[in-house]
Amino acid sequence: MATREPMQAEIAAFLEAQPRMLTYSALADALAARFGAAAWDAETIRAFFLRSDRLTVGRAQISRDPEIRAFIRDRIGRQRGEEILAALRAAFPADRVPSRSSLYRFLQAEACGRRPVNRARRAKLSSDDPRAAAKPPVKMI
C-alpha cells in the first residue's frame, strides 16, 4: 500500500486529468472506484480545485492586461468591434485575446465614460437637470 503523501499526489494527478465538466460528486465516485477507502469526498475535491489554478485559467480580462487595453482604446472610433477583435486575434496569442462579449462590454463602458451610474448618482444627476424638474411625476396605478 502506498504511503499517504504519494497517494495524495496520485489522487491530485488523477483529478487534474479528468474532464472539466464533471461534477464533484461524479469525481468522488470515480476516485472511490479507483482508490477505494483513500478516495476524497466531494467537499475535499471542491477544496482542492479552489486552491488550484485550474478554475482560474480562462480568457484574458481586459482590465488586467494594459497592453490589450491600450490596443483596444487605440482603435475605438476607427474600427468596429468585429474588426478590433480580428486585429486582436492577429496580434496576440489566443490566451490573451478577450472574448467577444468581454470586448463589447469594455467598448460599451468606454463609450459611457467608464463611470457606473448608481442610484444615488442618478438621483443627483436628475435633480440637477432642469429638464427633470419640468417633467411631471409618473403615476403608479
N, CA, C and O of each residue as an XYZ file, in Angstrom:
564
protein
N       0.852     -1.189      0.000
C       0.000      0.000      0.000
C       0.888      1.240      0.000
O       1.903      1.283      0.695
N       0.509      2.230     -0.769
C       1.286      3.459     -0.868
C       1.121      4.288      0.397
O       0.091      4.220      1.068
N       2.142      5.066      0.712
C       2.043      5.937      1.874
C       1.091      7.094      1.577
O       0.649      7.257      0.440
N       0.776      7.890      2.586
C      -0.230      8.946      2.451
C       0.161     10.002      1.415
O      -0.655     10.334      0.556
N       1.362     10.530      1.467
C       1.762     11.603      0.556
C       1.753     11.167     -0.914
O       1.173     11.875     -1.737
N       2.370     10.033     -1.284
C       2.299      9.634     -2.687
C       0.859      9.369     -3.138
O       0.513      9.643     -4.287
N       0.016      8.836     -2.239
C      -1.378      8.582     -2.599
C      -2.099      9.910     -2.876
O      -2.889     10.002     -3.815
N      -1.828     10.929     -2.065
C      -2.433     12.245     -2.280
C      -1.999     12.813     -3.641
O      -2.798     13.406     -4.365
N      -0.727     12.618     -3.964
C      -0.221     13.095     -5.252
C      -0.877     12.337     -6.404
O      -1.184     12.930     -7.438
N      -1.092     11.036     -6.237
C      -1.771     10.248     -7.275
C      -3.207     10.709     -7.456
O      -3.687     10.830     -8.583
N      -3.892     10.965     -6.350
C      -5.270     11.444     -6.421
C      -5.318     12.801     -7.114
O      -6.175     13.036     -7.966
N      -4.405     13.688     -6.750
C      -4.364     15.011     -7.373
C      -4.103     14.901     -8.876
O      -4.744     15.591     -9.667
N      -3.172     14.044     -9.269
C      -2.875     13.856    -10.690
C      -4.078     13.269    -11.422
O      -4.371     13.652    -12.554
N      -4.772     12.337    -10.768
C      -5.966     11.742    -11.361
C      -7.035     12.814    -11.578
O      -7.666     12.859    -12.635
N      -7.238     13.666    -10.588
C      -8.248     14.722    -10.702
C      -7.903     15.721    -11.801
O      -8.784     16.153    -12.544
N      -6.653     16.083    -11.906
C      -6.225     17.040    -12.932
C      -6.445     16.502    -14.342
O      -6.654     17.272    -15.279
N      -6.397     15.174    -14.490
C      -6.557     14.569    -15.806
C      -8.021     14.411    -16.222
O      -8.296     14.081    -17.375
N      -8.957     14.639    -15.310
C     -10.374     14.445    -15.599
C     -10.941     15.628    -16.381
O     -10.428     16.743    -16.282
N     -12.005     15.384    -17.161
C     -12.639     16.490    -17.899
C     -13.196     17.540    -16.945
O     -13.605     17.215    -15.830
N     -13.213     18.764    -17.367
C     -13.648     19.869    -16.515
C     -15.151     19.897    -16.279
O     -15.613     20.564    -15.353
N     -15.910     19.199    -17.083
C     -17.357     19.278    -16.958
C     -17.932     18.349    -15.889
O     -19.128     18.427    -15.606
N     -17.140     17.489    -15.297
C     -17.640     16.551    -14.292
C     -17.951     17.270    -12.984
O     -17.251     18.206    -12.596
N     -18.993     16.829    -12.317
C     -19.349     17.393    -11.024
C     -18.429     16.827     -9.951
O     -17.739     15.833    -10.176
N     -18.424     17.468     -8.780
C     -17.608     16.986     -7.672
C     -18.081     15.599     -7.231
O     -17.262     14.763     -6.849
N     -19.381     15.348     -7.279
C     -19.915     14.037     -6.893
C     -19.453     12.957     -7.869
O     -19.084     11.857     -7.456
N     -19.475     13.273     -9.160
C     -19.016     12.306    -10.158
C     -17.523     12.029     -9.980
O     -17.082     10.888    -10.118
N     -16.756     13.058     -9.678
C     -15.326     12.865     -9.432
C     -15.100     12.021     -8.175
O     -14.203     11.179     -8.142
N     -15.912     12.249     -7.146
C     -15.787     11.461     -5.912
C     -16.095      9.996     -6.183
O     -15.434      9.114     -5.637
N     -17.092      9.728     -7.020
C     -17.416      8.340     -7.381
C     -16.271      7.693     -8.156
O     -15.928      6.534     -7.920
N     -15.682      8.453     -9.087
C     -14.556      7.916     -9.861
C     -13.352      7.647     -8.965
O     -12.658      6.645     -9.137
N     -13.103      8.542     -8.007
C     -11.998      8.325     -7.070
C     -12.251      7.105     -6.191
O     -11.327      6.334     -5.932
N     -13.473      6.917     -5.732
C     -13.804      5.764     -4.887
C     -13.605      4.464     -5.641
O     -13.139      3.476     -5.074
N     -13.958      4.463     -6.926
C     -13.766      3.260     -7.734
C     -12.290      2.961     -7.956
O     -11.892      1.799     -8.035
N     -11.487      4.003     -8.055
C     -10.066      3.792     -8.344
C      -9.212      3.627     -7.093
O      -8.319      2.780     -7.061
N      -9.478      4.434     -6.056
C      -8.601      4.452     -4.884
C      -9.217      3.837     -3.631
O      -8.530      3.696     -2.619
N     -10.459      3.479     -3.673
C     -11.090      2.822     -2.536
C     -11.242      3.738     -1.330
O     -11.722      4.864     -1.459
N     -10.832      3.255     -0.155
C     -11.012      3.985      1.099
C     -10.169      5.261      1.164
O     -10.484      6.164      1.939
N      -9.123      5.348      0.379
C      -8.262      6.532      0.408
C      -8.822      7.686     -0.429
O      -8.251      8.777     -0.442
N      -9.933      7.448     -1.124
C     -10.505      8.464     -2.017
C     -11.027      9.663     -1.230
O     -11.425      9.538     -0.071
N     -11.018     10.815     -1.875
C     -11.533     12.041     -1.264
C     -13.032     12.140     -1.497
O     -13.556     11.594     -2.468
N     -13.717     12.838     -0.601
C     -15.143     13.085     -0.807
C     -15.315     14.332     -1.682
O     -14.338     15.002     -2.018
N     -16.562     14.636     -2.045
C     -16.850     15.754     -2.954
C     -16.392     17.091     -2.383
O     -15.901     17.938     -3.129
N     -16.541     17.298     -1.080
C     -16.140     18.564     -0.467
C     -14.616     18.737     -0.501
O     -14.131     19.849     -0.707
N     -13.866     17.665     -0.303
C     -12.403     17.726     -0.371
C     -11.953     18.027     -1.802
O     -11.000     18.776     -2.019
N     -12.648     17.436     -2.772
C     -12.332     17.689     -4.180
C     -12.597     19.155     -4.518
O     -11.801     19.795     -5.203
N     -13.726     19.680     -4.030
C     -14.056     21.089     -4.250
C     -12.965     21.995     -3.678
O     -12.526     22.940     -4.333
N     -12.537     21.699     -2.460
C     -11.481     22.497     -1.824
C     -10.174     22.402     -2.613
O      -9.447     23.388     -2.739
N      -9.881     21.222     -3.138
C      -8.667     21.032     -3.942
C      -8.699     21.938     -5.173
O      -7.706     22.598     -5.478
N      -9.826     21.975     -5.881
C      -9.917     22.798     -7.084
C      -9.938     24.280     -6.757
O      -9.436     25.085     -7.541
N     -10.501     24.659     -5.628
C     -10.485     26.067     -5.251
C      -9.073     26.547     -4.924
O      -8.745     27.713     -5.143
N      -8.245     25.657     -4.403
C      -6.850     26.014     -4.105
C      -5.978     25.979     -5.345
O      -4.967     26.678     -5.406
N      -6.346     25.183     -6.328
C      -5.502     25.032     -7.514
C      -5.780     26.147     -8.512
O      -6.732     26.910     -8.348
N      -4.970     26.238     -9.521
C      -5.125     27.242    -10.572
C      -6.077     26.777    -11.663
O      -6.338     27.516    -12.613
N      -6.593     25.572    -11.541
C      -7.419     25.016    -12.600
C      -8.661     25.857    -12.870
O      -9.040     26.036    -14.028
N      -9.292     26.368    -11.838
C     -10.507     27.135    -12.027
C     -10.237     28.553    -12.497
O     -11.126     29.176    -13.078
N      -9.069     29.074    -12.273
C      -8.792     30.457    -12.643
C      -8.261     30.596    -14.059
O      -8.119     31.713    -14.555
N      -7.968     29.493    -14.713
C      -7.484     29.568    -16.076
C      -8.672     29.853    -16.979
O      -9.652     29.108    -16.970
N      -8.596     30.895    -17.737
C      -9.691     31.259    -18.614
C      -9.242     32.318    -19.590
O      -8.048     32.528    -19.802
N     -10.212     32.977    -20.177
C      -9.902     34.025    -21.139
C      -9.295     35.222    -20.427
O      -9.504     35.429    -19.232
N      -8.554     35.990    -21.171
C      -7.900     37.168    -20.609
C      -8.936     38.218    -20.236
O      -9.943     38.379    -20.926
N      -8.689     38.920    -19.158
C      -9.543     40.041    -18.799
C      -8.858     41.321    -19.244
O      -7.671     41.528    -18.993
N      -9.613     42.164    -19.901
C      -9.059     43.399    -20.443
C      -8.514     44.275    -19.324
O      -7.498     44.949    -19.493
N      -9.189     44.264    -18.190
C      -8.762     45.129    -17.087
C      -7.413     44.736    -16.512
O      -6.742     45.562    -15.894
N      -7.004     43.483    -16.705
C      -5.722     43.025    -16.153
C      -4.571     43.102    -17.138
O      -3.431     42.821    -16.768
N      -4.835     43.472    -18.373
C      -3.786     43.485    -19.390
C      -3.692     44.879    -20.016
O      -4.465     45.200    -20.919
N      -2.751     45.713    -19.545
C      -2.677     47.087    -20.058
C      -2.343     47.171    -21.549
O      -2.769     48.107    -22.224
N      -1.595     46.213    -22.060
C      -1.250     46.240    -23.482
C      -2.492     45.994    -24.349
O      -2.684     46.659    -25.367
N      -3.327     45.041    -23.941
C      -4.578     44.766    -24.658
C      -5.506     45.976    -24.554
O      -6.124     46.380    -25.539
N      -5.597     46.549    -23.355
C      -6.456     47.709    -23.128
C      -6.033     48.874    -24.023
O      -6.885     49.518    -24.634
N      -4.734     49.153    -24.109
C      -4.236     50.239    -24.958
C      -4.484     49.937    -26.436
O      -4.817     50.833    -27.211
N      -4.322     48.681    -26.819
C      -4.550     48.258    -28.199
C      -5.996     48.534    -28.596
O      -6.262     49.045    -29.684
N      -6.924     48.194    -27.712
C      -8.346     48.400    -27.999
C      -8.675     49.894    -28.026
O      -9.347     50.368    -28.942
N      -8.203     50.627    -27.027
C      -8.506     52.062    -26.956
C      -7.964     52.812    -28.162
O      -8.553     53.804    -28.591
N      -6.843     52.347    -28.713
C      -6.264     52.976    -29.889
C      -7.172     52.829    -31.110
O      -7.124     53.656    -32.020
N      -7.993     51.786    -31.134
C      -8.838     51.508    -32.293
C     -10.290     51.964    -32.135
O     -11.061     51.923    -33.093
N     -10.658     52.394    -30.942
C     -12.033     52.851    -30.719
C     -12.300     54.080    -31.583
O     -11.506     55.021    -31.604
N     -13.404     54.062    -32.279
C     -13.773     55.172    -33.157
C     -13.277     55.011    -34.575
O     -13.789     55.650    -35.493
N     -12.282     54.160    -34.762
C     -11.755     53.932    -36.110
C     -12.167     52.579    -36.660
O     -12.239     52.393    -37.875
N     -12.441     51.628    -35.763
C     -12.817     50.281    -36.183
C     -14.049     49.828    -35.403
O     -14.293     50.277    -34.283
N     -14.818     48.930    -36.019
C     -15.953     48.331    -35.337
C     -15.455     47.223    -34.420
O     -14.288     46.834    -34.485
N     -16.330     46.719    -33.575
C     -15.969     45.674    -32.617
C     -15.402     44.429    -33.269
O     -14.408     43.878    -32.795
N     -16.024     43.975    -34.356
C     -15.548     42.774    -35.058
C     -14.150     42.988    -35.630
O     -13.320     42.078    -35.606
N     -13.891     44.177    -36.139
C     -12.569     44.479    -36.695
C     -11.519     44.537    -35.596
O     -10.391     44.082    -35.788
N     -11.884     45.096    -34.442
C     -10.952     45.146    -33.307
C     -10.640     43.730    -32.842
O      -9.489     43.407    -32.549
N     -11.675     42.882    -32.775
C     -11.464     41.501    -32.344
C     -10.563     40.750    -33.325
O      -9.695     39.983    -32.908
N     -10.765     40.965    -34.608
C      -9.907     40.325    -35.618
C      -8.460     40.807    -35.487
O      -7.526     40.015    -35.613
N      -8.279     42.095    -35.236
C      -6.924     42.637    -35.065
C      -6.270     42.075    -33.806
O      -5.076     41.776    -33.804
N      -7.053     41.931    -32.734
C      -6.517     41.320    -31.506
C      -6.065     39.896    -31.757
O      -4.993     39.485    -31.312
N      -6.891     39.145    -32.475
C      -6.548     37.738    -32.770
C      -5.303     37.628    -33.634
O      -4.546     36.665    -33.518
N      -5.092     38.603    -34.493
C      -3.911     38.591    -35.359
C      -2.651     39.031    -34.613
O      -1.552     38.576    -34.930
N      -2.806     39.910    -33.627
C      -1.642     40.494    -32.969
C      -1.213     39.790    -31.689
O      -0.053     39.897    -31.290
N      -2.125     39.073    -31.037
C      -1.819     38.476    -29.736
C      -2.115     36.989    -29.731
O      -2.929     36.511    -30.522
N      -1.452     36.249    -28.836
C      -1.766     34.821    -28.710
C      -3.183     34.625    -28.173
O      -3.734     35.511    -27.519
N      -3.762     33.475    -28.449
C      -5.164     33.201    -28.120
C      -5.465     33.343    -26.629
O      -6.570     33.749    -26.268
N      -4.510     33.018    -25.755
C      -4.791     33.099    -24.319
C      -4.858     34.535    -23.810
O      -5.306     34.760    -22.686
N      -4.430     35.499    -24.598
C      -4.506     36.915    -24.191
C      -5.667     37.649    -24.830
O      -5.993     38.758    -24.408
N      -6.301     37.064    -25.835
C      -7.397     37.723    -26.536
C      -8.681     37.563    -25.726
O      -9.053     36.443    -25.377
N      -9.363     38.674    -25.422
C     -10.607     38.574    -24.658
C     -11.730     37.992    -25.509
O     -11.645     37.972    -26.737
N     -12.762     37.529    -24.858
C     -13.917     37.006    -25.583
C     -14.662     38.161    -26.241
O     -14.460     39.327    -25.903
N     -15.523     37.810    -27.182
C     -16.298     38.825    -27.893
C     -17.180     39.609    -26.916
O     -17.247     40.836    -26.989
N     -17.846     38.910    -26.014
C     -18.740     39.604    -25.073
C     -17.949     40.520    -24.140
O     -18.405     41.615    -23.810
N     -16.772     40.077    -23.718
C     -15.931     40.909    -22.871
C     -15.487     42.169    -23.613
O     -15.474     43.262    -23.046
N     -15.131     42.009    -24.862
C     -14.732     43.160    -25.675
C     -15.884     44.157    -25.804
O     -15.687     45.361    -25.645
N     -17.083     43.653    -26.092
C     -18.217     44.556    -26.255
C     -18.615     45.227    -24.947
O     -19.033     46.385    -24.960
N     -18.496     44.534    -23.821
C     -18.742     45.174    -22.524
C     -17.738     46.305    -22.291
O     -18.097     47.379    -21.807
N     -16.479     46.048    -22.643
C     -15.443     47.072    -22.492
C     -15.732     48.267    -23.398
O     -15.616     49.415    -22.968
N     -16.106     48.003    -24.646
C     -16.406     49.085    -25.583
C     -17.597     49.903    -25.109
O     -17.601     51.127    -25.244
N     -18.606     49.243    -24.556
C     -19.762     49.958    -24.044
C     -19.379     50.816    -22.841
O     -19.829     51.955    -22.721
N     -18.556     50.277    -21.959
C     -18.108     51.045    -20.796
C     -17.275     52.246    -21.226
O     -17.394     53.322    -20.640
N     -16.445     52.077    -22.232
C     -15.638     53.194    -22.738
C     -16.533     54.269    -23.344
O     -16.273     55.460    -23.170
N     -17.574     53.866    -24.047
C     -18.485     54.832    -24.670
C     -19.264     55.622    -23.618
O     -19.632     56.775    -23.841
N     -19.510     54.986    -22.469
C     -20.264     55.650    -21.393
C     -19.360     56.428    -20.456
O     -19.855     57.045    -19.513
N     -18.091     56.423    -20.672
C     -17.173     57.152    -19.810
C     -16.645     56.330    -18.649
O     -16.021     56.884    -17.744
N     -16.876     55.037    -18.649
C     -16.347     54.089    -17.662
C     -16.723     54.438    -16.224
O     -16.053     54.004    -15.287
N     -17.767     55.203    -16.046
C     -18.164     55.520    -14.685
C     -19.565     54.967    -14.460
O     -20.521     55.470    -15.051
N     -19.706     53.968    -13.639
C     -21.030     53.394    -13.437
C     -21.965     54.384    -12.755
O     -21.547     55.174    -11.909
N     -23.204     54.328    -13.128
C     -24.198     55.224    -12.546
C     -25.021     54.413    -11.551
O     -25.791     53.534    -11.937
N     -24.848     54.718    -10.276
C     -25.649     54.041     -9.265
C     -26.867     54.888     -8.924
O     -27.029     55.990     -9.448
N     -27.720     54.374     -8.050
C     -28.963     55.080     -7.729
C     -28.718     56.480     -7.172
O     -29.389     57.433     -7.568
N     -27.756     56.606     -6.252
C     -27.505     57.910     -5.633
C     -27.035     58.922     -6.673
O     -27.484     60.068     -6.672
N     -26.141     58.509     -7.553
C     -25.640     59.419     -8.575
C     -26.743     59.759     -9.579
O     -26.850     60.899    -10.031
N     -27.565     58.755     -9.926
C     -28.663     59.000    -10.855
C     -29.643     60.008    -10.261
O     -30.128     60.889    -10.971
N     -29.939     59.890     -8.964
C     -30.848     60.829     -8.303
C     -30.249     62.226     -8.293
O     -30.957     63.205     -8.530
N     -28.954     62.331     -8.021
C     -28.298     63.636     -8.003
C     -28.295     64.259     -9.393
O     -28.546     65.455     -9.542
N     -28.007     63.441    -10.420
C     -27.997     63.958    -11.779
C     -29.382     64.426    -12.195
O     -29.519     65.469    -12.833
N     -30.402     63.669    -11.841
C     -31.756     64.057    -12.242
C     -32.221     65.306    -11.495
O     -32.974     66.103    -12.054
N     -31.789     65.495    -10.241
C     -32.205     66.681     -9.502
C     -31.465     67.930     -9.993
O     -31.982     69.040     -9.865
N     -30.272     67.764    -10.549
C     -29.523     68.899    -11.080
C     -29.971     69.283    -12.489
O     -29.674     70.376    -12.971
N     -30.684     68.376    -13.134
C     -31.099     68.594    -14.517
C     -32.380     69.425    -14.535
O     -33.389     68.985    -13.984
N     -32.377     70.621    -15.154
C     -33.595     71.438    -15.182
C     -34.728     70.753    -15.928
O     -35.896     71.012    -15.640
N     -34.410     69.887    -16.879
C     -35.462     69.171    -17.601
C     -36.176     68.184    -16.691
O     -37.357     67.898    -16.891
N     -35.455     67.648    -15.671
C     -36.063     66.685    -14.762
C     -37.144     67.342    -13.924
O     -38.145     66.702    -13.603
N     -36.961     68.621    -13.558
C     -37.950     69.330    -12.755
C     -39.199     69.635    -13.576
O     -40.290     69.725    -13.013
N     -39.067     69.794    -14.885
C     -40.192     70.129    -15.737
C     -41.073     68.920    -16.028
O     -42.220     69.090    -16.440
N     -40.576     67.719    -15.827
C     -41.339     66.518    -16.138
C     -42.312     66.228    -14.997
O     -41.932     66.289    -13.827
N     -43.557     65.915    -15.329
C     -44.492     65.562    -14.262
C     -44.146     64.178    -13.716
O     -43.621     63.336    -14.445
N     -44.438     63.939    -12.431
C     -44.140     62.630    -11.863
C     -45.018     61.556    -12.498
O     -46.142     61.828    -12.921
N     -44.509     60.371    -12.559
C     -45.236     59.245    -13.125
C     -46.181     58.702    -12.065
O     -45.776     58.432    -10.935
N     -47.448     58.545    -12.444
C     -48.440     57.998    -11.521
C     -48.454     56.493    -11.623
O     -48.541     55.938    -12.718
N     -48.369     55.838    -10.498
C     -48.431     54.382    -10.464
C     -49.879     53.973    -10.247
O     -50.543     54.501     -9.355
N     -50.360     53.076    -11.018
C     -51.748     52.615    -10.879
C     -51.799     51.338    -10.102
O     -52.880     50.793     -9.879
